[in-house]
Amino acid sequence: MADRREFSVSVVTPDGPVYEGDAQMIIVPGAAGEIGVLARHAPLIATLKAGSTRVHVSDSEVLEFATGPGFFQVLQDRAIALVDDAVEANAIDDARARKQLEDAQAELEAIDRGDSTADRWQIEQRLRHAENQLAVAGRS
């Protein structure tokens, strides 16, 4: 870390990290609202909802990800967002996001009919994440 304003940031999915490196700030979609973290932030643990995660790598570079629900931890100048899915905004696959949206809507309908015992909250989060991908990509 060359700059004292920077700290270590990771955005990690079950498939592995989508971002690891130093950053000046990270903004995550906390369950109760957005959480912004700078270097030397106090320790923190929070739940995340589907939304937009923004990593401010420098004054001129911001990476935006459409992220699913998960957890966020800040400890000793290191921030880690553990999320179920993360797609960089400029890499969002419109067809994939629309398929995820349709699949989640179909599963919710099956739950409502009593044809599925899937966890409604999880399915609703998948639906929101698909909607979020489309919104982050500006295609909703």
Secondary structure as GFF3:
##gff-version 3
##sequence-region A 1 140
A	DSSP	beta_strand	7	13	.	.	.	ID=ss1
A	DSSP	beta_strand	16	23	.	.	.	ID=ss2
A	DSSP	beta_strand	25	30	.	.	.	ID=ss3
A	DSSP	beta_strand	33	38	.	.	.	ID=ss4
A	DSSP	beta_strand	44	48	.	.	.	ID=ss5
A	DSSP	beta_strand	51	56	.	.	.	ID=ss6
A	DSSP	beta_strand	62	67	.	.	.	ID=ss7
A	DSSP	beta_strand	70	74	.	.	.	ID=ss8
A	DSSP	beta_strand	78	83	.	.	.	ID=ss9
A	DSSP	beta_strand	86	88	.	.	.	ID=ss10
A	DSSP	three_ten_helix	89	91	.	.	.	ID=ss11
A	DSSP	alpha_helix	94	113	.	.	.	ID=ss12
A	DSSP	alpha_helix	120	136	.	.	.	ID=ss13
###
